[in-house]
Amino acid sequence: MRVTVAVPATSANLGPGFDCFGLALDLCNEVTADTELEPGAAWEGEGADELPVDGSDLVSRTVAEVATGMGLPAPAVAIHGRNRVPLERGLGSSSAATVAGVVIASAVLQLGWERDPATVFAAAARIEGHPDNVAAASWGGFTLALPDGSAHRLDPHPALRPVLIVPPDRVPTSEARAALAPTVPRADAVFNLAHAALMVEAVTRAPGLLGTALRDHLHEDARLAALPEVAERLELLRAASVPACVSGAGPSLLAFELDGRPAITPALLDAPPDWTIVRPAVRATGYAIGGGATLTVD
């Protein structure tokens, strides 16, 4: 059996929606599994020179974990990945790998889960531990992950034009989360509640509100304290009235180009040459059997 699955990059938090909001982006990893070839893994693109090739990668481990959870022997599969999602940049690379592993396991073991994003979401969120990214990778669009393990998908406004600003440095999610305070002042919690409510309106109906809605008092300042170059670019974007926030745990930034606002260019950002600007569309759907992704890189 041979199966290919495409899984999108995802940007989580979206300013005030800490551990809740997710947005799917049309920047996809494609993973092919083949049960007729010698087991192992091979990679192209992001992480090609560092990801394991002995079957201990996250996709392969997820396939094995799904099988074990079902009381079945782990299938022997050859994995070939074409990675477009940068690793440890706050763009959901681990969620993409986990979702891909769940879908591949379902197809190879003939579980039928791949036909139901809710089942894929539940399995992948349990394994990966970040339901905000997993929800967007499963359903696409704009998603809200709730603490009870459920998630809801909303249609993003068609005028959304996301832009990713990706620095070369990497930040493991665990390291970024360790920088956060264990408690927050009530005023900050209320601030984020209000802005999260406005964010739903901005993403789904009124993109002009994004500049206000994307503000956060819970996690961004703590994470940016260790990332002064990223903090500087975020302030440059906001000074130019460009809506922007930290993408996931960082260090990438997510911004939105709006009519009448400056275009996001290296000159606007005063960006070093090793920073990348990527313009993926919002992806309306999550994982897909097959492949394909579109993007523009400056």
C-alpha positions as CSV (number, residue, x, y, z in Angstrom):
1,M,0.0,0.0,0.0
2,R,1.2,3.5,-0.8
3,V,-0.5,6.6,0.6
4,T,0.5,10.3,0.5
5,V,-0.9,12.9,2.9
6,A,-0.5,16.7,2.8
7,V,-0.7,18.6,6.1
8,P,-0.7,22.4,6.4
9,A,1.4,24.7,8.5
10,T,-0.5,26.3,11.3
11,S,-0.2,29.5,13.3
12,A,-1.5,29.2,16.9
13,N,-2.4,31.7,19.6
14,L,-3.0,34.6,17.1
15,G,-2.3,37.2,19.7
16,P,-4.8,36.9,22.5
17,G,-6.0,33.3,21.8
18,F,-3.3,31.6,23.8
19,D,-3.6,27.8,23.5
20,C,-7.0,28.2,21.7
21,F,-6.8,29.9,18.3
22,G,-5.3,28.3,15.2
23,L,-5.1,29.3,11.6
24,A,-4.3,26.8,8.7
25,L,-1.8,28.1,6.1
26,D,-1.4,26.7,2.6
27,L,2.2,25.7,3.2
28,C,2.1,21.9,3.4
29,N,4.4,19.0,4.3
30,E,3.8,16.0,2.1
31,V,4.5,12.6,3.5
32,T,4.3,9.3,1.5
33,A,4.2,5.9,3.2
34,D,4.8,2.7,1.4
35,T,4.4,-0.8,3.0
36,E,6.2,-2.5,0.1
37,L,9.5,-0.8,0.5
38,E,12.3,-1.2,3.1
39,P,11.2,0.4,6.4
40,G,13.0,3.7,7.2
41,A,12.6,7.4,6.4
42,A,14.0,9.9,3.9
43,W,13.5,13.6,3.8
44,E,13.6,16.6,1.4
45,G,13.4,20.3,2.3
46,E,13.2,21.5,5.8
47,G,15.1,19.3,8.2
48,A,16.4,17.0,5.5
49,D,19.9,16.8,7.0
50,E,18.8,16.3,10.7
51,L,15.6,14.4,10.9
52,P,16.0,10.7,11.8
53,V,16.1,8.1,9.0
54,D,15.9,5.0,11.2
55,G,12.1,5.1,11.9
56,S,12.4,7.2,15.1
57,D,11.0,10.3,13.5
58,L,7.7,11.8,14.8
59,V,5.7,10.6,11.8
60,S,6.9,7.0,12.2
61,R,6.5,7.1,16.0
62,T,3.0,8.3,15.6
63,V,2.1,5.5,13.2
64,A,3.5,3.0,15.8
65,E,1.6,4.7,18.7
66,V,-1.7,4.5,16.9
67,A,-1.2,0.8,16.1
68,T,-0.2,0.1,19.7
69,G,-3.3,2.0,21.0
70,M,-5.5,-0.2,18.8
71,G,-3.8,-3.4,20.1
72,L,-2.2,-4.0,16.6
73,P,1.4,-4.6,15.6
74,A,3.1,-1.5,14.3
75,P,3.2,-1.7,10.5
76,A,6.5,-1.6,8.7
77,V,6.5,1.4,6.4
78,A,8.9,3.4,4.4
79,I,8.4,7.1,4.9
80,H,9.3,9.8,2.5
81,G,8.7,13.4,3.5
82,R,8.8,16.6,1.5
83,N,8.9,19.3,4.2
84,R,8.0,22.9,3.6
85,V,7.2,23.9,7.2
86,P,10.3,25.2,9.0
87,L,11.2,23.3,12.2
88,E,10.8,24.9,15.6
89,R,9.7,28.3,14.2
90,G,6.1,28.5,15.7
91,L,4.5,27.1,12.5
92,G,3.2,23.8,13.7
93,S,5.8,21.4,12.2
94,S,5.3,18.8,15.0
95,S,1.5,19.0,14.7
96,A,1.9,18.5,10.9
97,A,4.0,15.4,11.5
98,T,1.6,14.0,14.1
99,V,-1.4,14.5,11.9
100,A,0.4,12.9,9.0
101,G,1.3,9.9,11.2
102,V,-2.3,9.5,12.3
103,V,-3.7,9.6,8.8
104,I,-1.0,7.2,7.5
105,A,-1.7,4.8,10.3
106,S,-5.4,4.9,9.7
107,A,-5.0,4.2,6.0
108,V,-2.4,1.4,6.4
109,L,-4.3,-0.3,9.3
110,Q,-7.7,0.4,7.5
111,L,-9.2,2.1,10.5
112,G,-11.2,4.6,8.4
113,W,-10.2,7.6,10.6
114,E,-8.9,9.6,7.7
115,R,-12.5,10.2,6.5
116,D,-13.3,12.0,9.8
117,P,-11.2,15.0,10.8
118,A,-12.7,14.9,14.3
119,T,-11.3,11.5,14.9
120,V,-7.9,12.5,13.4
121,F,-7.9,15.6,15.6
122,A,-8.7,13.6,18.8
123,A,-5.9,11.1,18.2
124,A,-3.3,13.6,17.1
125,A,-4.1,16.1,20.0
126,R,-3.7,13.3,22.5
127,I,-0.3,12.3,21.0
128,E,1.1,15.7,20.2
129,G,-0.3,17.7,23.1
130,H,-1.1,21.0,21.2
131,P,-4.7,20.9,20.2
132,D,-4.7,24.5,18.9
133,N,-2.3,23.6,16.1
134,V,-3.7,20.1,15.6
135,A,-7.3,21.5,15.2
136,A,-6.2,23.8,12.3
137,A,-4.1,21.0,10.7
138,S,-7.2,18.7,10.9
139,W,-10.0,21.0,9.7
140,G,-8.3,24.0,8.1
141,G,-9.6,27.5,8.3
142,F,-9.8,29.3,11.7
143,T,-10.2,27.0,14.7
144,L,-10.9,27.2,18.4
145,A,-9.6,24.4,20.6
146,L,-11.3,24.2,24.0
147,P,-9.9,22.8,27.3
148,D,-12.4,19.9,27.2
149,G,-10.7,18.4,24.2
150,S,-13.3,19.7,21.6
151,A,-12.7,22.1,18.8
152,H,-14.7,24.3,16.5
153,R,-13.9,25.5,13.0
154,L,-15.0,28.9,11.6
155,D,-14.7,30.3,8.1
156,P,-12.0,33.0,7.8
157,H,-12.8,36.1,5.9
158,P,-11.8,35.7,2.3
159,A,-9.8,39.0,2.3
160,L,-7.2,37.7,4.9
161,R,-3.7,37.9,3.4
162,P,-1.3,36.3,5.9
163,V,2.4,36.9,5.8
164,L,5.0,34.9,7.7
165,I,8.3,36.6,8.8
166,V,10.6,33.7,9.6
167,P,14.0,34.3,11.2
168,P,16.8,31.7,11.0
169,D,17.0,31.0,14.7
170,R,14.9,28.2,16.2
171,V,13.0,28.0,19.5
172,P,11.8,24.7,20.9
173,T,8.2,25.0,22.1
174,S,9.1,23.7,25.5
175,E,11.7,26.4,25.9
176,A,9.3,29.1,24.9
177,R,6.6,27.8,27.3
178,A,9.1,27.7,30.1
179,A,9.4,31.5,29.9
180,L,5.8,32.0,30.8
181,A,4.6,33.0,34.2
182,P,2.6,30.4,36.1
183,T,-0.2,32.9,36.9
184,V,-1.4,36.2,35.4
185,P,-3.0,39.3,36.8
186,R,-6.8,39.5,36.5
187,A,-6.5,42.7,34.4
188,D,-4.3,40.8,31.9
189,A,-6.8,37.9,31.7
190,V,-9.7,40.4,31.1
191,F,-7.6,42.2,28.5
192,N,-7.1,38.9,26.6
193,L,-10.7,37.8,26.9
194,A,-11.9,41.0,25.4
195,H,-9.3,41.0,22.6
196,A,-9.9,37.3,21.9
197,A,-13.6,38.0,21.4
198,L,-12.7,40.8,19.0
199,M,-10.3,38.5,17.2
200,V,-13.1,36.1,16.2
201,E,-14.9,39.1,14.7
202,A,-11.8,40.3,13.0
203,V,-10.8,36.9,11.4
204,T,-14.3,36.0,10.3
205,R,-16.0,39.3,9.4
206,A,-14.0,42.4,9.8
207,P,-10.2,42.2,9.0
208,G,-9.8,45.9,9.6
209,L,-10.1,45.2,13.3
210,L,-7.0,42.9,13.3
211,G,-4.6,45.6,14.5
212,T,-6.5,46.0,17.7
213,A,-7.6,42.4,18.1
214,L,-4.1,40.9,17.8
215,R,-2.9,42.4,21.1
216,D,-1.9,40.1,23.9
217,H,-0.9,40.4,27.6
218,L,-0.3,36.7,28.4
219,H,2.6,35.3,26.5
220,E,4.2,37.5,23.8
221,D,6.2,39.9,26.0
222,A,7.7,36.9,28.0
223,R,8.7,35.1,24.8
224,L,10.0,38.2,23.1
225,A,12.3,39.1,26.0
226,A,14.7,36.4,24.8
227,L,14.2,37.4,21.1
228,P,15.2,41.1,20.8
229,E,15.6,41.0,17.0
230,V,12.1,39.5,16.6
231,A,10.6,42.1,19.1
232,E,12.2,44.9,17.1
233,R,10.5,43.6,13.8
234,L,7.2,43.3,15.6
235,E,7.4,46.9,16.7
236,L,8.3,48.0,13.2
237,L,5.3,46.3,11.8
238,R,2.9,47.8,14.4
239,A,4.5,51.2,14.0
240,A,3.5,51.0,10.3
241,S,0.0,50.0,11.3
242,V,0.5,46.4,10.0
243,P,-1.4,43.9,12.2
244,A,1.1,41.4,13.5
245,C,1.7,38.9,16.3
246,V,4.1,36.1,17.4
247,S,3.2,32.9,15.5
248,G,2.7,30.1,18.0
249,A,5.6,29.9,20.4
250,G,7.8,31.9,18.0
251,P,10.2,33.0,16.8
252,S,8.3,33.6,13.5
253,L,5.9,36.5,13.2
254,L,2.5,36.3,11.6
255,A,1.3,39.6,10.0
256,F,-1.6,40.5,7.7
257,E,-1.5,42.8,4.7
258,L,-4.5,45.0,4.4
259,D,-5.6,47.5,1.7
260,G,-4.3,50.9,2.4
261,R,-1.5,49.6,4.7
262,P,2.2,49.3,3.8
263,A,3.3,46.1,2.0
264,I,5.5,43.9,4.1
265,T,9.0,44.0,2.6
266,P,12.6,43.4,3.9
267,A,13.0,47.2,3.8
268,L,10.0,47.8,6.1
269,L,11.3,45.2,8.5
270,D,15.0,46.3,8.2
271,A,15.4,42.5,8.0
272,P,18.8,40.7,7.8
273,P,19.3,38.8,4.6
274,D,18.8,35.4,6.3
275,W,15.2,36.3,7.3
276,T,12.5,35.0,5.0
277,I,9.1,36.5,4.1
278,V,6.5,33.9,3.0
279,R,3.0,34.6,1.7
280,P,0.9,31.5,2.1
281,A,-2.8,31.7,1.5
282,V,-5.2,30.7,4.3
283,R,-6.0,27.0,3.8
284,A,-9.7,26.3,3.9
285,T,-9.2,22.6,4.5
286,G,-6.8,20.6,6.8
287,Y,-4.9,17.4,5.9
288,A,-5.6,15.9,2.5
289,I,-4.9,12.6,0.9
290,G,-2.7,13.6,-1.9
291,G,-0.5,16.7,-2.0
292,G,-0.1,20.2,-3.2
293,A,0.7,23.6,-1.8
294,T,1.2,27.1,-3.1
295,L,3.3,29.9,-1.7
296,T,5.4,33.0,-2.6
297,V,8.8,33.5,-1.0
298,D,10.6,36.9,-1.1
